[in-house]
Amino acid sequence: MERQEQIKATMEALRLHDANNVCMTVDECADFFKIHPKTVLNKIHSKEFKAQFIGRTWRIPKLQFIDKIVDEAG
């Protein structure tokens, strides 16, 4: 594998690792999908988006959106 391909593969692996370890807030998720925060909350309550209510904040795992993350990066 040539150096350029190794760098690209490493960057993709890091991006996927980051997606596994990061949760978004409602506002971050709204920005990501370019929708209103209330729409995100509606999707959480309808179980379309998986999320956990921790403290006083919804935490939305990025992993469930991995297909969209990879498509945007590519």
Secondary structure, DSSP 8 states (H G I E B T S, - for coil): --HHHHHHHHHHHHHHHHHHH-EE-HHHHHHHHTS-HHHHHHHHHTTSS--EEETTEEEEEGGGGHHHHHHHH-
